[in-house]
Amino acid sequence: MPVLKGKELRVVGFLCNWCSYGGADTAGVGRFSQPTDLRIIRVPCSGRVDPMFVVKALLGGADGVLVSGCHPRDCHYSQGNFYARRRLETLKTFLPALGIDPDRFQYTWVSASEGQRWKNVVSSFVEKVHQLGHAPRIEEAAPYLPLAEKGDTPRAPLRPPLRPLSYPAAGTLAASLEQLREKIRAALPELDCVIGWQQGFDALHATPLFMRKPEDVDKLTWGPLNVHNLATYLPQFKNRKVGVVVKGCDSRSVIELLQEKLVEPDNVRVFGMACEGVVDMTRVQKTLDAGNADGAMCADTAPSSVGVEGDNLSIEGEAPARLRLADVVAEKCRTCDTPVPLLGDVVEGNASAPAGPAPDAPPSPPSLDALDSMTPEQRRGFWRAQMDRCLRCYACRNACPMCVCRDHCIAESRDPHWTTQEGNIREKLQFQVIHALHLAGRCTECGECQRACPVNIPVLALKQWMNRSVRTLFDYRAGVDVNAVPPLLAFAVEEKNIKEHGL
Amino acid sequence: MRIGVFVCHCGSNIGGTVDVPGVAEVARAYPDVVFSSDTMYACSEPGQAAIVDAIKEHALDGVVVASCTPRMHEPTFRRTVERAGLNRYMFEMANIREHVSWIGKDREANSNKAAELVRMAVEKLRLNAPLYPKSFDVTKRVLVIGGGVAGIQAALDCADGGIEVVLVERESTIGGKMAKLDKTFPTVDCSSCILGPKMVDVSQHPNIRLYAHAEVEKISGYVGNFKVDVRRKATYVDWELCTGCGLCMEKCPSKKSPDAFNEHVGVTTSINIPFPQAIPKKAIIDPTSCRQFVKGKCGVCAKVCPTGAIRYDMEDQVVTEDVGAIITATGYDLFDYTKYAEYGGGRYPDVITSLQYERLLSASGPTGGHVKRPSDGKEPKTVVFIQCVGSRDRSVDRPYCSGFCCMYTAKQAVLTKDHIPDSRSYVFYMDIRANGKMYEEFTRRAMEEYGVQYVRGRVSMIVPQGDTYLVRGVDTLLGEQVEVPADLVVLAVGAESSHGAPQLAEKLRISYDNYGFFMESHCKLRPVETNTAGVYLAGACQGPKDIPSSVGQGSAAAAKVLGLFSRGRLESDPQISQVDVRRCVGCGKCITTCPYGAIEWMELRGEMKARVIETVCQGCGICTVTCPQGAIQLQHFTDNQILAEVNALCLS
């Protein structure tokens, strides 16, 4: 049934049974007249309100969503609204990333005795929604691709890396690698397998290596082509002893998995080396294709070897080429502050020192800058255009080391049925939002989701936005401390950074 | 599925602003709806019979009733569908009264909204599943918090009913406010003569365990099985040994301790038994004034105590009690009249509160029952009573009527005449609220028989004049300003919630209003129940109440507890979380967030999974939101059921 034309907008309310639903009843008993737009869904507790219900409603055409629970400290279930406050505030700061006006979503507290207050809350929220008018639908937004080439990741002007990316001389690197291999060989008898990298189908591509025998260890490589985050494989080895070779960034994923008890500390051996950055294969390909490299070269011609020294990537073969690492390095490496793995058996190597003093806050990554620079309307157009291209292949999810649900991902289940199999923009974006919300306070920004995307959709930007929210709201960074409690699994009675929303 | 929809007119309550037959008509087209009709009063006997008949006639397996709030009649209609052989959870309610017809007059918008709410209910019902309660054992013991007259009554009634009672009182004696009163209205019988025997019964009843000078620190668990931590505050006297002989009080050299029992009229000794009829009649040391504590030397009481009961090194002790139900009877406190600057704000010694006056009237009070002015000890010849101090006054955020002040003021004026036959009394009042049995007659007697002058109007200022006071006010019936010289002014201070009431409410997980009074489950039909199962209210903690009402509620709460315990086992609410072990990846996030510890690890074919302890889960659903793969679902509020409601609104 459509909303009454010209009279009403679609406003959905989620009210806890004990306080706010009672407050709405009290308002009714007191005959306090209210706008008719609101439709109330009764839930036991505001802690039952999944932020994804709100997203589902907003993407599905709601013009406003209101959540109301018991006042803090007065929850019928003692803690539900404390969790709700963190979840819903996180959501509120995330909505603008999709181009949704955060004023269309509000959460508040109304007790069962506050009939008058409920009337005021409904009246002022509905009035605000009416001021905003009908919510623009993302699938109806004008496609917006700010970038010259369709399909490219949004590229703000390249910022100089935080640290000078400089690989040691070939001999030194080889010696460090041999040291690492020695450690692995020594540990291998106790382990089912050690996961590392080896040369892939050509010298320009690395591929994961599963070392089970000592001779396998010889195949282990180290360098800027080791793009994969091998922590992704660890949960599959649950209950088996396994080793994994990590870069600095990968080690944060291992920490996160340990924290969530998805791998057992006794069963995992971590080996690592200081990393000087890995390439963004799309950029390498593009640079080579564009003929920007020194010397003409066709990417189809398989290179025979790839060498790295200092800032130079030298590709040998039929079409040799010289690339500067700073030009083709992955986005995450430009702002990397953890080149050395944070745990495990680490070969220090010669990690270069940061260029300057460490900044107070991590610098904002370029794709987040690009999203920031857009207007809400442009963001809607941007995601509309990007989701148009999404194949829904779930490569982003499968590559994500924190996506541990695997076969039980709610994107593909009927019970619960969060997304349908329709290939439309709404369902595809709903899935990306699920991914981002499920990673809130867990994502280490390893960038595997974006790297794995066959059509180069900058899905990482959503997680970067989420991470910034989590950092601002909870002073929390994932993947640093094994013993930390992630912010959405905890609460504070008085939240330092969450202000009460006046309604 | 075959769904039946019943849209209620509720007389004209809904029918007045909603096109009820129209809504029923629209609902006929909703998916799985095979029967839809309007009904005048769905909750009435014929209304319920029609539902039962329709279920049988049309082979319905789910019912939607669109009427009032489910907080009111959901249990009623669940029983109805159960009578017709359906599972009680195959029922949904659409609230088209409190949330529609009563809050808007636009018939078109209301009807449209009502139809949508029915649609949402139908969509949810399509995903409902039969749920079956489990039964569990009950600890047949009750905790009563507060030993005033309401708590005493509740404790005695429960104990007489054969269940064990744990009575926790914050002060060192039970009795509450009533123990401080001299006489009670409207019979003017002696307060301690009627309360005293009840207090003694509490101390002697084999089923009552009394913790005086103790507070509830922590409450966990749920109806039938609460665990309560009680902090027994240090008394510095071993009550097992103390005989209440009072020798310590006689010899105590520190005689300037604040006398809280006498409302700070006068002082008392640092080691003290509050009043002669105290229960338990045991001494307690006030460490803020005791020389042994303040100066580190004295020890007189320890020397004189014939049983050697003094323990200067005593510490607080926390005891844990298992109970199945809780009655809160924490009473009220007096409004802080010093907020009224025009009445002196506490600066004038002879402007006192009604409860202080009560102590002056009492034979066990600091003046031995002789009314004496606090300033000079003289007998007052003119006493002015001012009513509604901290009641019915928005300027001090006390808009409510405290209910009993009119009556006790009349009583005090009568007593003043009894104590000082040549005295004159004036009462400044706004309205006289005497709506109880024999109340109106009593205030009449005060005026006619005892010559109390009632002046209808507020007092604007009290001005000291020599050693007396000039009370300036208005007589609104005469329409002129009046000035009354007074030797003593008594302020009829109103009631406010007991200090610490909101904190206790949070421990009990019950609601309280803006003023700190606890919320009852329904203002008319469930006055002593709360929304938390197993927690009941008695007395003024729910709102200002006089003695008969408090006693009545104490008995009512006791009856509720006895009723609860009369069933051998309780049924658990099946609206709890359930784990789909195939989907659970064993990350334990649900275990981390559950406020009740209701989820535990379990090993299943070598893998760790989550498992819900059915009797501990309270059905909040925090875990369901925590679980990324949706493996733990709150029954009756599953993701799919809520999504069905969202989709009914947004996607259709």
Interface residues (C-beta under 8 A of the other chain):
Chain A: M1 L4 K7 E8 R10 V12 N17 W18 C19 Y21 G22 A24 D25 A27 G28 V29 R31 F32 S33 Q34 P35 T36 R39 I40 I41 R42 V43 P44 C45 G47 R48 V49 D50 P51 F53 K56 A57 G60 G61 A62 C70 R73 D74 C75 H76 Y77 S78 Q79 G80 Y83 R87 S111 A112 S113 E114 K119 N239 E260 K261 L262 V404 C405 R406 H408 C409 I410 S413 D415 P416 H417 W418 H438 V485 L488 L489
Chain B: V26 T69 P70 R71 M72 N95 R97 E98 H99 V100 W102 I103 G104 K105 D106 E108 A109 N110 N112 K113 A115 E116 L117 R119 M120 P502 A505 E506 R509 S511 Y512 D513 N514 M519 N531 T532 Q575 R582 R583 V585 G586 C587 G588 K589 T592 T593 P595 Y596 G606 E607 Q618 G619 C620 G621 I622 T624 V625 T626 P628 Q629 G630 A631 Q633 L634 F637 T638 D639 N640 I642 L643 E645 V646 N647 L649 C650 L651 S652
